[in-house]
Amino acid sequence: SSFGVSGTNAHLILEQAEPVRASEREEASGGALPYLLSAKTREALKEQAGRLAAHLDGRTDLDPADVAFSLATTRVSFDERVALIAGNRDELMSGLCALANDEPARGAHRGQVRGPAKSAWVFTGQGAQRLG
């Protein structure tokens, strides 16, 4: 390590973790996962839920954790939003079908963005660069 005018150097050893089996992932999450959907309008959200249900119907090769992860990280967030909490495939399909038919879905939590989103980026370094 070097302690000088420029700051402190940090040393880090990275190792690849052991792969996690799907059953272990499900046990770790308690079995319930959030499936996030969003659309510009309520009607479009219904259609998206229907398309996702049709895509998942009969597909046993898809890992539920991968589906939840992909919905959360690869999709754009729009104003109309639903977080569907499902503990298994049957709950997920039931919830998606209910959302597609604009019916109350068990485990569904609706939200809506109000007003423009605001972002702030602050790079304070080690804290000494900004007083207070």
Secondary structure as GFF3:
##gff-version 3
##sequence-region A 1 132
A	DSSP	beta_strand	3	4	.	.	.	ID=ss1
A	DSSP	beta_strand	7	8	.	.	.	ID=ss2
A	DSSP	alpha_helix	22	28	.	.	.	ID=ss3
A	DSSP	beta_strand	33	39	.	.	.	ID=ss4
A	DSSP	alpha_helix	42	56	.	.	.	ID=ss5
A	DSSP	alpha_helix	64	73	.	.	.	ID=ss6
A	DSSP	beta_strand	80	86	.	.	.	ID=ss7
A	DSSP	alpha_helix	89	100	.	.	.	ID=ss8
A	DSSP	beta_strand	108	112	.	.	.	ID=ss9
###
